[in-house]
């Protein structure tokens, strides 16, 4: 396992196990199909007013949870952290109940989806950018929290 070495300015010194693969870039293109269940238009959702009220009440004090990376960009956008609005009609309530006890009543799911328990502000870059929560794979999104400059947009020439 690596260690923090005072001889290297307190930087992490990774372990060596023989040959080292040099730093390199790799382009990823993920292609898959999302099967959205039938759902009403967002503006017709009776709980959409709750989403908008939350956004308006908190936008002035919003901070991107990844602000410490110095890689934020654009304005703040409100993200459904666990369940997107368009997915709520097909939630397996037993699965949801495992992580959010007490929410297995179908009559309450819509209100929960648009509540602060399911909402988080991200900057535009970390929401919909190349390394954003809506763009990167889950493993890359998690790693981006700790590796500076991990994900950048592809530039076609």
Secondary structure by P-SEA (a helix, b strand, c coil): cccccccccccbbbbbcccccccbbbbbbbbbbbbcccccccccccaaaaaaaaaaaccccccccccccccccccccccccccccccccccaaaaaaaccccccccccaaaaaaccccbbbbcccccccccccccccaaaaaaaacccccccccccc
